[in-house]
Amino acid sequence: MMKEILRNGVLTTEFEAPNLFATYSSGLFTADGFVQLKEMSLAQSEGKIAEGISKKNLEDEGKAWTNLNHSVVIVGWGVD
């Protein structure tokens, strides 16, 4: 990526952000943080029943590529 940025400028990329990413407010979103958010979410929803939510996902329908829901522009690297 560094060579590509040096040669051609910024990069764009897309990925599937997990639902818990919606609770992000600042800082780094790490694997440990993801686990903590999931545990917090499960604790807050314990005993509650979700209605009308399908168990199917886009991969079940052969459309996994449409799971991309977040875009990022990469402009450099290192520490400023």
PDB file of N, CA, C and O in Angstrom, chain B, residues numbered from 101:
ATOM      1  N   MET B 101       0.822  -1.174   0.000  1.00  0.00           N
ATOM      2  CA  MET B 101       0.000   0.000   0.000  1.00  0.00           C
ATOM      3  C   MET B 101       0.875   1.250   0.000  1.00  0.00           C
ATOM      4  O   MET B 101       0.534   2.254  -0.626  1.00  0.00           O
ATOM      5  N   MET B 102       1.990   1.186   0.695  1.00  0.00           N
ATOM      6  CA  MET B 102       2.868   2.353   0.754  1.00  0.00           C
ATOM      7  C   MET B 102       3.366   2.718  -0.648  1.00  0.00           C
ATOM      8  O   MET B 102       3.372   3.891  -1.022  1.00  0.00           O
ATOM      9  N   LYS B 103       3.780   1.713  -1.419  1.00  0.00           N
ATOM     10  CA  LYS B 103       4.256   1.973  -2.779  1.00  0.00           C
ATOM     11  C   LYS B 103       3.151   2.563  -3.643  1.00  0.00           C
ATOM     12  O   LYS B 103       3.385   3.487  -4.422  1.00  0.00           O
ATOM     13  N   GLU B 104       1.947   2.023  -3.500  1.00  0.00           N
ATOM     14  CA  GLU B 104       0.813   2.511  -4.289  1.00  0.00           C
ATOM     15  C   GLU B 104       0.498   3.969  -3.954  1.00  0.00           C
ATOM     16  O   GLU B 104       0.240   4.774  -4.849  1.00  0.00           O
ATOM     17  N   ILE B 105       0.520   4.304  -2.669  1.00  0.00           N
ATOM     18  CA  ILE B 105       0.264   5.688  -2.252  1.00  0.00           C
ATOM     19  C   ILE B 105       1.351   6.612  -2.794  1.00  0.00           C
ATOM     20  O   ILE B 105       1.057   7.707  -3.276  1.00  0.00           O
ATOM     21  N   LEU B 106       2.620   6.166  -2.714  1.00  0.00           N
ATOM     22  CA  LEU B 106       3.724   6.986  -3.233  1.00  0.00           C
ATOM     23  C   LEU B 106       3.591   7.214  -4.734  1.00  0.00           C
ATOM     24  O   LEU B 106       3.842   8.317  -5.219  1.00  0.00           O
ATOM     25  N   ARG B 107       3.197   6.178  -5.468  1.00  0.00           N
ATOM     26  CA  ARG B 107       3.123   6.279  -6.925  1.00  0.00           C
ATOM     27  C   ARG B 107       1.874   7.007  -7.405  1.00  0.00           C
ATOM     28  O   ARG B 107       1.945   7.835  -8.314  1.00  0.00           O
ATOM     29  N   ASN B 108       0.723   6.700  -6.793  1.00  0.00           N
ATOM     30  CA  ASN B 108      -0.543   7.157  -7.359  1.00  0.00           C
ATOM     31  C   ASN B 108      -1.435   7.965  -6.418  1.00  0.00           C
ATOM     32  O   ASN B 108      -2.528   8.380  -6.805  1.00  0.00           O
ATOM     33  N   GLY B 109      -0.982   8.188  -5.196  1.00  0.00           N
ATOM     34  CA  GLY B 109      -1.807   8.969  -4.274  1.00  0.00           C
ATOM     35  C   GLY B 109      -2.713   8.102  -3.416  1.00  0.00           C
ATOM     36  O   GLY B 109      -2.426   6.927  -3.184  1.00  0.00           O
ATOM     37  N   VAL B 110      -3.789   8.678  -2.956  1.00  0.00           N
ATOM     38  CA  VAL B 110      -4.656   8.019  -1.979  1.00  0.00           C
ATOM     39  C   VAL B 110      -5.257   6.716  -2.501  1.00  0.00           C
ATOM     40  O   VAL B 110      -5.419   6.525  -3.706  1.00  0.00           O
ATOM     41  N   LEU B 111      -5.584   5.829  -1.567  1.00  0.00           N
ATOM     42  CA  LEU B 111      -6.256   4.566  -1.882  1.00  0.00           C
ATOM     43  C   LEU B 111      -7.656   4.593  -1.296  1.00  0.00           C
ATOM     44  O   LEU B 111      -7.895   5.229  -0.270  1.00  0.00           O
ATOM     45  N   THR B 112      -8.563   3.914  -1.938  1.00  0.00           N
ATOM     46  CA  THR B 112      -9.888   3.722  -1.358  1.00  0.00           C
ATOM     47  C   THR B 112     -10.107   2.229  -1.183  1.00  0.00           C
ATOM     48  O   THR B 112      -9.611   1.422  -1.969  1.00  0.00           O
ATOM     49  N   THR B 113     -10.840   1.874  -0.164  1.00  0.00           N
ATOM     50  CA  THR B 113     -11.131   0.473   0.081  1.00  0.00           C
ATOM     51  C   THR B 113     -12.493   0.359   0.748  1.00  0.00           C
ATOM     52  O   THR B 113     -12.989   1.325   1.327  1.00  0.00           O
ATOM     53  N   GLU B 114     -13.082  -0.792   0.670  1.00  0.00           N
ATOM     54  CA  GLU B 114     -14.363  -1.060   1.299  1.00  0.00           C
ATOM     55  C   GLU B 114     -14.250  -2.326   2.125  1.00  0.00           C
ATOM     56  O   GLU B 114     -13.463  -3.218   1.810  1.00  0.00           O
ATOM     57  N   PHE B 115     -15.046  -2.399   3.187  1.00  0.00           N
ATOM     58  CA  PHE B 115     -15.086  -3.610   3.991  1.00  0.00           C
ATOM     59  C   PHE B 115     -16.432  -3.723   4.681  1.00  0.00           C
ATOM     60  O   PHE B 115     -17.221  -2.778   4.692  1.00  0.00           O
ATOM     61  N   GLU B 116     -16.683  -4.891   5.256  1.00  0.00           N
ATOM     62  CA  GLU B 116     -17.910  -5.100   6.011  1.00  0.00           C
ATOM     63  C   GLU B 116     -17.631  -4.802   7.474  1.00  0.00           C
ATOM     64  O   GLU B 116     -16.961  -5.577   8.158  1.00  0.00           O
ATOM     65  N   ALA B 117     -18.139  -3.696   7.944  1.00  0.00           N
ATOM     66  CA  ALA B 117     -17.988  -3.339   9.355  1.00  0.00           C
ATOM     67  C   ALA B 117     -19.027  -4.120  10.163  1.00  0.00           C
ATOM     68  O   ALA B 117     -20.184  -4.215   9.753  1.00  0.00           O
ATOM     69  N   PRO B 118     -18.624  -4.677  11.301  1.00  0.00           N
ATOM     70  CA  PRO B 118     -19.595  -5.410  12.130  1.00  0.00           C
ATOM     71  C   PRO B 118     -20.638  -4.460  12.703  1.00  0.00           C
ATOM     72  O   PRO B 118     -20.382  -3.264  12.839  1.00  0.00           O
ATOM     73  N   ASN B 119     -21.822  -4.989  13.042  1.00  0.00           N
ATOM     74  CA  ASN B 119     -22.896  -4.165  13.597  1.00  0.00           C
ATOM     75  C   ASN B 119     -22.432  -3.360  14.801  1.00  0.00           C
ATOM     76  O   ASN B 119     -22.860  -2.222  14.993  1.00  0.00           O
ATOM     77  N   LEU B 120     -21.556  -3.949  15.614  1.00  0.00           N
ATOM     78  CA  LEU B 120     -21.083  -3.246  16.805  1.00  0.00           C
ATOM     79  C   LEU B 120     -20.264  -2.005  16.462  1.00  0.00           C
ATOM     80  O   LEU B 120     -20.045  -1.150  17.321  1.00  0.00           O
ATOM     81  N   PHE B 121     -19.818  -1.903  15.236  1.00  0.00           N
ATOM     82  CA  PHE B 121     -19.057  -0.731  14.805  1.00  0.00           C
ATOM     83  C   PHE B 121     -19.905   0.534  14.922  1.00  0.00           C
ATOM     84  O   PHE B 121     -19.366   1.636  15.025  1.00  0.00           O
ATOM     85  N   ALA B 122     -21.231   0.379  14.907  1.00  0.00           N
ATOM     86  CA  ALA B 122     -22.134   1.529  15.023  1.00  0.00           C
ATOM     87  C   ALA B 122     -22.014   2.215  16.382  1.00  0.00           C
ATOM     88  O   ALA B 122     -22.420   3.368  16.525  1.00  0.00           O
ATOM     89  N   THR B 123     -21.464   1.523  17.379  1.00  0.00           N
ATOM     90  CA  THR B 123     -21.319   2.115  18.707  1.00  0.00           C
ATOM     91  C   THR B 123     -19.985   2.849  18.857  1.00  0.00           C
ATOM     92  O   THR B 123     -19.718   3.431  19.908  1.00  0.00           O
ATOM     93  N   TYR B 124     -19.159   2.828  17.836  1.00  0.00           N
ATOM     94  CA  TYR B 124     -17.845   3.476  17.867  1.00  0.00           C
ATOM     95  C   TYR B 124     -17.995   4.978  18.064  1.00  0.00           C
ATOM     96  O   TYR B 124     -18.849   5.612  17.444  1.00  0.00           O
ATOM     97  N   SER B 125     -17.153   5.548  18.936  1.00  0.00           N
ATOM     98  CA  SER B 125     -17.204   7.000  19.114  1.00  0.00           C
ATOM     99  C   SER B 125     -15.826   7.641  18.946  1.00  0.00           C
ATOM    100  O   SER B 125     -15.732   8.767  18.459  1.00  0.00           O
ATOM    101  N   SER B 126     -14.742   6.936  19.344  1.00  0.00           N
ATOM    102  CA  SER B 126     -13.417   7.506  19.160  1.00  0.00           C
ATOM    103  C   SER B 126     -12.352   6.459  19.436  1.00  0.00           C
ATOM    104  O   SER B 126     -12.644   5.403  19.997  1.00  0.00           O
ATOM    105  N   GLY B 127     -11.112   6.751  19.042  1.00  0.00           N
ATOM    106  CA  GLY B 127      -9.995   5.857  19.310  1.00  0.00           C
ATOM    107  C   GLY B 127      -9.891   4.723  18.302  1.00  0.00           C
ATOM    108  O   GLY B 127     -10.485   4.771  17.225  1.00  0.00           O
ATOM    109  N   LEU B 128      -9.127   3.706  18.669  1.00  0.00           N
ATOM    110  CA  LEU B 128      -8.918   2.553  17.809  1.00  0.00           C
ATOM    111  C   LEU B 128      -9.967   1.487  18.071  1.00  0.00           C
ATOM    112  O   LEU B 128     -10.290   1.198  19.223  1.00  0.00           O
ATOM    113  N   PHE B 129     -10.492   0.910  17.022  1.00  0.00           N
ATOM    114  CA  PHE B 129     -11.459  -0.179  17.129  1.00  0.00           C
ATOM    115  C   PHE B 129     -10.660  -1.469  17.008  1.00  0.00           C
ATOM    116  O   PHE B 129     -10.292  -1.870  15.904  1.00  0.00           O
ATOM    117  N   THR B 130     -10.389  -2.125  18.139  1.00  0.00           N
ATOM    118  CA  THR B 130      -9.524  -3.306  18.172  1.00  0.00           C
ATOM    119  C   THR B 130     -10.336  -4.580  18.376  1.00  0.00           C
ATOM    120  O   THR B 130     -11.527  -4.521  18.682  1.00  0.00           O
ATOM    121  N   ALA B 131      -9.695  -5.723  18.208  1.00  0.00           N
ATOM    122  CA  ALA B 131     -10.352  -7.010  18.443  1.00  0.00           C
ATOM    123  C   ALA B 131     -10.803  -7.131  19.901  1.00  0.00           C
ATOM    124  O   ALA B 131     -11.903  -7.614  20.171  1.00  0.00           O
ATOM    125  N   ASP B 132      -9.962  -6.695  20.836  1.00  0.00           N
ATOM    126  CA  ASP B 132     -10.343  -6.731  22.256  1.00  0.00           C
ATOM    127  C   ASP B 132     -11.545  -5.838  22.520  1.00  0.00           C
ATOM    128  O   ASP B 132     -12.457  -6.211  23.257  1.00  0.00           O
ATOM    129  N   GLY B 133     -11.539  -4.661  21.915  1.00  0.00           N
ATOM    130  CA  GLY B 133     -12.664  -3.744  22.071  1.00  0.00           C
ATOM    131  C   GLY B 133     -13.937  -4.323  21.500  1.00  0.00           C
ATOM    132  O   GLY B 133     -15.017  -4.135  22.059  1.00  0.00           O
ATOM    133  N   PHE B 134     -13.817  -5.031  20.382  1.00  0.00           N
ATOM    134  CA  PHE B 134     -14.964  -5.677  19.753  1.00  0.00           C
ATOM    135  C   PHE B 134     -15.571  -6.712  20.700  1.00  0.00           C
ATOM    136  O   PHE B 134     -16.792  -6.775  20.850  1.00  0.00           O
ATOM    137  N   VAL B 135     -14.729  -7.519  21.335  1.00  0.00           N
ATOM    138  CA  VAL B 135     -15.200  -8.533  22.287  1.00  0.00           C
ATOM    139  C   VAL B 135     -15.915  -7.865  23.458  1.00  0.00           C
ATOM    140  O   VAL B 135     -16.974  -8.326  23.885  1.00  0.00           O
ATOM    141  N   GLN B 136     -15.343  -6.785  23.976  1.00  0.00           N
ATOM    142  CA  GLN B 136     -15.952  -6.074  25.100  1.00  0.00           C
ATOM    143  C   GLN B 136     -17.308  -5.482  24.715  1.00  0.00           C
ATOM    144  O   GLN B 136     -18.257  -5.547  25.497  1.00  0.00           O
ATOM    145  N   LEU B 137     -17.404  -4.904  23.513  1.00  0.00           N
ATOM    146  CA  LEU B 137     -18.674  -4.354  23.059  1.00  0.00           C
ATOM    147  C   LEU B 137     -19.726  -5.439  22.890  1.00  0.00           C
ATOM    148  O   LEU B 137     -20.894  -5.245  23.229  1.00  0.00           O
ATOM    149  N   LYS B 138     -19.299  -6.592  22.360  1.00  0.00           N
ATOM    150  CA  LYS B 138     -20.234  -7.706  22.178  1.00  0.00           C
ATOM    151  C   LYS B 138     -20.754  -8.181  23.529  1.00  0.00           C
ATOM    152  O   LYS B 138     -21.953  -8.415  23.680  1.00  0.00           O
ATOM    153  N   GLU B 139     -19.869  -8.325  24.512  1.00  0.00           N
ATOM    154  CA  GLU B 139     -20.282  -8.748  25.850  1.00  0.00           C
ATOM    155  C   GLU B 139     -21.238  -7.727  26.471  1.00  0.00           C
ATOM    156  O   GLU B 139     -22.229  -8.102  27.098  1.00  0.00           O
ATOM    157  N   MET B 140     -20.941  -6.449  26.296  1.00  0.00           N
ATOM    158  CA  MET B 140     -21.803  -5.405  26.826  1.00  0.00           C
ATOM    159  C   MET B 140     -23.185  -5.458  26.159  1.00  0.00           C
ATOM    160  O   MET B 140     -24.212  -5.330  26.826  1.00  0.00           O
ATOM    161  N   SER B 141     -23.191  -5.647  24.848  1.00  0.00           N
ATOM    162  CA  SER B 141     -24.442  -5.714  24.107  1.00  0.00           C
ATOM    163  C   SER B 141     -25.287  -6.904  24.545  1.00  0.00           C
ATOM    164  O   SER B 141     -26.501  -6.783  24.711  1.00  0.00           O
ATOM    165  N   LEU B 142     -24.642  -8.056  24.733  1.00  0.00           N
ATOM    166  CA  LEU B 142     -25.364  -9.247  25.181  1.00  0.00           C
ATOM    167  C   LEU B 142     -25.926  -9.056  26.579  1.00  0.00           C
ATOM    168  O   LEU B 142     -27.048  -9.480  26.858  1.00  0.00           O
ATOM    169  N   ALA B 143     -25.167  -8.425  27.458  1.00  0.00           N
ATOM    170  CA  ALA B 143     -25.630  -8.179  28.827  1.00  0.00           C
ATOM    171  C   ALA B 143     -26.832  -7.241  28.834  1.00  0.00           C
ATOM    172  O   ALA B 143     -27.765  -7.430  29.614  1.00  0.00           O
ATOM    173  N   GLN B 144     -26.810  -6.229  27.967  1.00  0.00           N
ATOM    174  CA  GLN B 144     -27.908  -5.269  27.920  1.00  0.00           C
ATOM    175  C   GLN B 144     -29.169  -5.861  27.304  1.00  0.00           C
ATOM    176  O   GLN B 144     -30.273  -5.409  27.608  1.00  0.00           O
ATOM    177  N   SER B 145     -29.021  -6.865  26.445  1.00  0.00           N
ATOM    178  CA  SER B 145     -30.185  -7.444  25.786  1.00  0.00           C
ATOM    179  C   SER B 145     -30.638  -8.756  26.414  1.00  0.00           C
ATOM    180  O   SER B 145     -31.571  -9.383  25.913  1.00  0.00           O
ATOM    181  N   GLU B 146     -30.001  -9.185  27.496  1.00  0.00           N
ATOM    182  CA  GLU B 146     -30.339 -10.456  28.137  1.00  0.00           C
ATOM    183  C   GLU B 146     -31.812 -10.492  28.530  1.00  0.00           C
ATOM    184  O   GLU B 146     -32.326  -9.572  29.167  1.00  0.00           O
ATOM    185  N   GLY B 147     -32.474 -11.566  28.139  1.00  0.00           N
ATOM    186  CA  GLY B 147     -33.876 -11.752  28.486  1.00  0.00           C
ATOM    187  C   GLY B 147     -34.846 -11.078  27.530  1.00  0.00           C
ATOM    188  O   GLY B 147     -36.053 -11.301  27.625  1.00  0.00           O
ATOM    189  N   LYS B 148     -34.347 -10.256  26.609  1.00  0.00           N
ATOM    190  CA  LYS B 148     -35.218  -9.577  25.645  1.00  0.00           C
ATOM    191  C   LYS B 148     -35.317 -10.422  24.390  1.00  0.00           C
ATOM    192  O   LYS B 148     -34.357 -11.089  24.004  1.00  0.00           O
ATOM    193  N   ILE B 149     -36.467 -10.394  23.762  1.00  0.00           N
ATOM    194  CA  ILE B 149     -36.689 -11.183  22.550  1.00  0.00           C
ATOM    195  C   ILE B 149     -36.788 -10.238  21.357  1.00  0.00           C
ATOM    196  O   ILE B 149     -37.612  -9.323  21.345  1.00  0.00           O
ATOM    197  N   ALA B 150     -35.946 -10.467  20.361  1.00  0.00           N
ATOM    198  CA  ALA B 150     -36.003  -9.684  19.131  1.00  0.00           C
ATOM    199  C   ALA B 150     -37.066 -10.291  18.220  1.00  0.00           C
ATOM    200  O   ALA B 150     -37.131 -11.508  18.049  1.00  0.00           O
ATOM    201  N   GLU B 151     -37.886  -9.440  17.649  1.00  0.00           N
ATOM    202  CA  GLU B 151     -38.956  -9.919  16.771  1.00  0.00           C
ATOM    203  C   GLU B 151     -38.699  -9.480  15.337  1.00  0.00           C
ATOM    204  O   GLU B 151     -38.164  -8.399  15.092  1.00  0.00           O
ATOM    205  N   GLY B 152     -39.084 -10.328  14.399  1.00  0.00           N
ATOM    206  CA  GLY B 152     -39.017  -9.985  12.988  1.00  0.00           C
ATOM    207  C   GLY B 152     -37.621  -9.934  12.405  1.00  0.00           C
ATOM    208  O   GLY B 152     -37.422  -9.310  11.362  1.00  0.00           O
ATOM    209  N   ILE B 153     -36.655 -10.562  13.035  1.00  0.00           N
ATOM    210  CA  ILE B 153     -35.288 -10.553  12.520  1.00  0.00           C
ATOM    211  C   ILE B 153     -35.012 -11.884  11.828  1.00  0.00           C
ATOM    212  O   ILE B 153     -35.164 -12.950  12.425  1.00  0.00           O
ATOM    213  N   SER B 154     -34.608 -11.810  10.570  1.00  0.00           N
ATOM    214  CA  SER B 154     -34.327 -13.006   9.781  1.00  0.00           C
ATOM    215  C   SER B 154     -32.984 -13.609  10.177  1.00  0.00           C
ATOM    216  O   SER B 154     -32.057 -12.884  10.539  1.00  0.00           O
ATOM    217  N   LYS B 155     -32.881 -14.906  10.109  1.00  0.00           N
ATOM    218  CA  LYS B 155     -31.613 -15.593  10.358  1.00  0.00           C
ATOM    219  C   LYS B 155     -30.770 -15.651   9.086  1.00  0.00           C
ATOM    220  O   LYS B 155     -29.586 -15.978   9.155  1.00  0.00           O
ATOM    221  N   LYS B 156     -31.355 -15.339   7.920  1.00  0.00           N
ATOM    222  CA  LYS B 156     -30.633 -15.376   6.652  1.00  0.00           C
ATOM    223  C   LYS B 156     -29.687 -14.197   6.539  1.00  0.00           C
ATOM    224  O   LYS B 156     -29.913 -13.142   7.131  1.00  0.00           O
ATOM    225  N   ASN B 157     -28.629 -14.389   5.771  1.00  0.00           N
ATOM    226  CA  ASN B 157     -27.749 -13.278   5.451  1.00  0.00           C
ATOM    227  C   ASN B 157     -27.510 -13.262   3.947  1.00  0.00           C
ATOM    228  O   ASN B 157     -27.961 -14.160   3.237  1.00  0.00           O
ATOM    229  N   LEU B 158     -26.815 -12.260   3.464  1.00  0.00           N
ATOM    230  CA  LEU B 158     -26.616 -12.136   2.021  1.00  0.00           C
ATOM    231  C   LEU B 158     -25.786 -13.272   1.446  1.00  0.00           C
ATOM    232  O   LEU B 158     -25.929 -13.610   0.271  1.00  0.00           O
ATOM    233  N   GLU B 159     -24.919 -13.865   2.258  1.00  0.00           N
ATOM    234  CA  GLU B 159     -24.125 -15.002   1.785  1.00  0.00           C
ATOM    235  C   GLU B 159     -25.031 -16.192   1.481  1.00  0.00           C
ATOM    236  O   GLU B 159     -24.774 -16.943   0.539  1.00  0.00           O
ATOM    237  N   ASP B 160     -26.093 -16.369   2.278  1.00  0.00           N
ATOM    238  CA  ASP B 160     -27.049 -17.450   2.035  1.00  0.00           C
ATOM    239  C   ASP B 160     -27.704 -17.301   0.668  1.00  0.00           C
ATOM    240  O   ASP B 160     -28.119 -18.295   0.073  1.00  0.00           O
ATOM    241  N   GLU B 161     -27.804 -16.080   0.164  1.00  0.00           N
ATOM    242  CA  GLU B 161     -28.436 -15.811  -1.128  1.00  0.00           C
ATOM    243  C   GLU B 161     -27.416 -15.643  -2.249  1.00  0.00           C
ATOM    244  O   GLU B 161     -27.774 -15.259  -3.363  1.00  0.00           O
ATOM    245  N   GLY B 162     -26.137 -15.932  -1.956  1.00  0.00           N
ATOM    246  CA  GLY B 162     -25.096 -15.814  -2.974  1.00  0.00           C
ATOM    247  C   GLY B 162     -24.706 -14.378  -3.284  1.00  0.00           C
ATOM    248  O   GLY B 162     -24.206 -14.100  -4.374  1.00  0.00           O
ATOM    249  N   LYS B 163     -24.924 -13.466  -2.355  1.00  0.00           N
ATOM    250  CA  LYS B 163     -24.620 -12.048  -2.581  1.00  0.00           C
ATOM    251  C   LYS B 163     -23.693 -11.504  -1.499  1.00  0.00           C
ATOM    252  O   LYS B 163     -23.871 -10.377  -1.037  1.00  0.00           O
ATOM    253  N   ALA B 164     -22.712 -12.295  -1.098  1.00  0.00           N
ATOM    254  CA  ALA B 164     -21.831 -11.884   0.002  1.00  0.00           C
ATOM    255  C   ALA B 164     -21.103 -10.581  -0.297  1.00  0.00           C
ATOM    256  O   ALA B 164     -20.811  -9.823   0.628  1.00  0.00           O
ATOM    257  N   TRP B 165     -20.803 -10.300  -1.551  1.00  0.00           N
ATOM    258  CA  TRP B 165     -20.081  -9.071  -1.902  1.00  0.00           C
ATOM    259  C   TRP B 165     -20.870  -7.833  -1.516  1.00  0.00           C
ATOM    260  O   TRP B 165     -20.283  -6.769  -1.323  1.00  0.00           O
ATOM    261  N   THR B 166     -22.189  -7.945  -1.398  1.00  0.00           N
ATOM    262  CA  THR B 166     -23.001  -6.777  -1.054  1.00  0.00           C
ATOM    263  C   THR B 166     -22.942  -6.465   0.435  1.00  0.00           C
ATOM    264  O   THR B 166     -23.557  -5.501   0.891  1.00  0.00           O
ATOM    265  N   ASN B 167     -22.202  -7.277   1.203  1.00  0.00           N
ATOM    266  CA  ASN B 167     -22.030  -7.002   2.628  1.00  0.00           C
ATOM    267  C   ASN B 167     -21.131  -5.800   2.874  1.00  0.00           C
ATOM    268  O   ASN B 167     -21.067  -5.301   3.997  1.00  0.00           O
ATOM    269  N   LEU B 168     -20.439  -5.328   1.851  1.00  0.00           N
ATOM    270  CA  LEU B 168     -19.559  -4.182   2.022  1.00  0.00           C
ATOM    271  C   LEU B 168     -20.409  -2.978   2.424  1.00  0.00           C
ATOM    272  O   LEU B 168     -21.334  -2.590   1.710  1.00  0.00           O
ATOM    273  N   ASN B 169     -20.084  -2.400   3.569  1.00  0.00           N
ATOM    274  CA  ASN B 169     -20.930  -1.329   4.080  1.00  0.00           C
ATOM    275  C   ASN B 169     -20.134  -0.150   4.630  1.00  0.00           C
ATOM    276  O   ASN B 169     -20.699   0.733   5.275  1.00  0.00           O
ATOM    277  N   HIS B 170     -18.833  -0.132   4.381  1.00  0.00           N
ATOM    278  CA  HIS B 170     -18.011   0.935   4.943  1.00  0.00           C
ATOM    279  C   HIS B 170     -16.863   1.230   3.978  1.00  0.00           C
ATOM    280  O   HIS B 170     -16.199   0.315   3.492  1.00  0.00           O
ATOM    281  N   SER B 171     -16.642   2.499   3.711  1.00  0.00           N
ATOM    282  CA  SER B 171     -15.561   2.905   2.822  1.00  0.00           C
ATOM    283  C   SER B 171     -14.517   3.690   3.600  1.00  0.00           C
ATOM    284  O   SER B 171     -14.838   4.427   4.532  1.00  0.00           O
ATOM    285  N   VAL B 172     -13.267   3.521   3.201  1.00  0.00           N
ATOM    286  CA  VAL B 172     -12.160   4.204   3.870  1.00  0.00           C
ATOM    287  C   VAL B 172     -11.236   4.764   2.794  1.00  0.00           C
ATOM    288  O   VAL B 172     -10.990   4.124   1.771  1.00  0.00           O
ATOM    289  N   VAL B 173     -10.734   5.959   3.040  1.00  0.00           N
ATOM    290  CA  VAL B 173      -9.716   6.561   2.181  1.00  0.00           C
ATOM    291  C   VAL B 173      -8.405   6.518   2.955  1.00  0.00           C
ATOM    292  O   VAL B 173      -8.313   7.039   4.067  1.00  0.00           O
ATOM    293  N   ILE B 174      -7.393   5.895   2.361  1.00  0.00           N
ATOM    294  CA  ILE B 174      -6.075   5.776   2.994  1.00  0.00           C
ATOM    295  C   ILE B 174      -5.178   6.819   2.353  1.00  0.00           C
ATOM    296  O   ILE B 174      -4.918   6.773   1.150  1.00  0.00           O
ATOM    297  N   VAL B 175      -4.705   7.762   3.162  1.00  0.00           N
ATOM    298  CA  VAL B 175      -3.930   8.881   2.617  1.00  0.00           C
ATOM    299  C   VAL B 175      -2.448   8.834   2.966  1.00  0.00           C
ATOM    300  O   VAL B 175      -1.661   9.600   2.409  1.00  0.00           O
ATOM    301  N   GLY B 176      -2.055   7.953   3.873  1.00  0.00           N
ATOM    302  CA  GLY B 176      -0.657   7.886   4.251  1.00  0.00           C
ATOM    303  C   GLY B 176      -0.437   6.846   5.330  1.00  0.00           C
ATOM    304  O   GLY B 176      -1.285   5.981   5.550  1.00  0.00           O
ATOM    305  N   TRP B 177       0.698   6.929   6.001  1.00  0.00           N
ATOM    306  CA  TRP B 177       1.034   5.988   7.065  1.00  0.00           C
ATOM    307  C   TRP B 177       1.973   6.666   8.040  1.00  0.00           C
ATOM    308  O   TRP B 177       2.499   7.742   7.758  1.00  0.00           O
ATOM    309  N   GLY B 178       2.182   6.048   9.169  1.00  0.00           N
ATOM    310  CA  GLY B 178       3.109   6.591  10.150  1.00  0.00           C
ATOM    311  C   GLY B 178       2.416   7.432  11.206  1.00  0.00           C
ATOM    312  O   GLY B 178       1.199   7.368  11.383  1.00  0.00           O
ATOM    313  N   VAL B 179       3.206   8.208  11.888  1.00  0.00           N
ATOM    314  CA  VAL B 179       2.715   9.033  12.988  1.00  0.00           C
ATOM    315  C   VAL B 179       2.961  10.494  12.656  1.00  0.00           C
ATOM    316  O   VAL B 179       4.043  10.854  12.192  1.00  0.00           O
ATOM    317  N   ASP B 180       1.975  11.327  12.886  1.00  0.00           N
ATOM    318  CA  ASP B 180       2.102  12.758  12.590  1.00  0.00           C
ATOM    319  C   ASP B 180       2.500  13.504  13.853  1.00  0.00           C
ATOM    320  O   ASP B 180       2.661  14.724  13.825  1.00  0.00           O
TER     321      ASP B 180
END
